[in-house]
Amino acid sequence: MNRPVAPLSAGDALTDTSLGFPSTFSSKPAIESGYARHVPQRRKRDTQGEGRPRRRRRKRSASAASGSTGGKDLAAARKLARKRFGIQRLHPLQAQAMEAVIAGRDTLAVLPTGYGKSLIYQVPALLADRPTIVVSPLIALMVDQEASLRRRGAPVVRIDSTLRVAERRAALARLAEGGPLIVLTTPETLESEATREAFVRAQPWLLCVDEAHCISEWGHDFRPAYLRLGVERGELGGPQVLALTATATPRVRDDIAERLGLVKPAVIAAPPDRANLRLEVELVSAATKDERAGRLIRRLPRPGIVYCATTVAAEAFGIAMERGRIPSARYHGRRTKAEREEAQKRFMRPSKKLVMSATSAFGMGIDKPNIRFVLHYQSPGSLEQYVQEAGRAGRDGKPSRCILLFDPADLDIQRHLQQRGRASAAQIRRIASALAAWAGEDRPVLAADLALSANAPVTITRATCAQLEGVGVLTRDSKKRLHLVVTKRELTIRTRDLARRVATQQREDEERLLTLDEYARTPGCRSAFLRRYFGEEKPPDCGRCDRCKLRPPRAKRNRKRPRRGEGRPSPEKSDKPRRKRRRRRKPKPPAS
Ligand SMILES: [Zn+2]
């Protein structure tokens, strides 16, 4: 496929990623010394230079040159963060990302939950002289953000499909006024005929893409609506882009950069786990899992979250907790909206120490600092998802536990879930020939009607059409009717490509599941495993996870000689004898 910008190679992303880690950051006044260096395209990996970034002449992108933030700098941003948001100190990575944005660079920030990603656009947005557009996948999330920005007196409007006519009119009028303004919207609204004009006229200086991993088909949470954001960027006049995500492997980062057309982006990434999280995995079977989960739930400090893969399991677990008189709540797709909201509200109350039994539907935008544990009763679909969900624990920096109860059979549940949401090659072919039939009669078609004629589920038809639209096969008019804009021959070729891509996705999903299995069984440090997966080259052992705790630290291990008759202890048993030894040494006989 023809891509607008030469992609970053994995190595490039890696180099900049390791720069972003706090450990290297602290040793180097990165921001002042021009941290925001370019990620040169197709450069060979430069492991030598990690500690000392080579100085490169900094070119400013067009949007920066036009002075959208009016020559403001990081000091102004810090001051504003203090005054308006009550943030006394920016996290070093927050500051790095903010500085890159203010300097006019396309920026990709990969920061786990709890790093305050939103602030990275909120502060520069208020320093700018033109509107900032923020695209996010969830309207519920936007509603919360809007409320919190309003409380702080920040100029903000939300424009999405849920607005009533008068509200929409008011929001668009505010957008037309221009000046510093945060505009929260969805990818669908951004591209809709009704609002596009207004967005284009506003000449935004920054397009912020929240949950940017949704744009990547390699990612674990692909949303077809995100595919067109690169095109939208062009139509908005090519504003600078800030892409935010909690997790992205090097490959997904490359994909984000390509699809959004990022030009030499500053990549700022934090390690996927935090120093206060203890990662643990227990291998269980269907027969032992419930008992083990029950025992953990009673013992672990609360509040906590139990994640299940299916709504059925989440419901059953919640009921079991209720029977066991454990203060709990349930959140999953089978509960009504009102029930879910009530459960979330209850869980968020600071006075309550509940255990939430939930599916992955629960958590986006949940900002409860004192979650003491995240227990996965069933395996998630990928390490990306795992890191995101487990990372909701311990945002207050206090010790918290992330436990995965791993039964290899659970991966089959994930396989089933993944199959359900994806078009098969046959479905894609049927959708394409139905499209051709409608086009043959010179009639545009709604996705729902197309689904009927293709005999495919509507969701799958929609997703397939969005992908075909992304590669220029279709366009959509203001009434959301689809028009075929290529010849039938071209359609056949593109459809074949799409089917191939879907097959690749399937393989990728399978690989992700296998990686999860590897993570569960790794004999080495779990934190290091995650960090390697997310692109770090030689991550240190954490010293906190269950694997590290089973082994004495390396230095000591080398010094200590095994006692006579004692081989190297098996990892499963080694912590007990150690504790005994220490205890034995303690009591000293009186000197007399
Ligand atoms: Zn470890």
Boltz pocket constraint, residues with backbone or C-beta under 6 A from the ligand:
constraints:
  - pocket:
      binder: B
      contacts: [[A, 524], [A, 525], [A, 526], [A, 527], [A, 528], [A, 541], [A, 542], [A, 543], [A, 544], [A, 545], [A, 546], [A, 547], [A, 548], [A, 549]]
      max_distance: 6.0
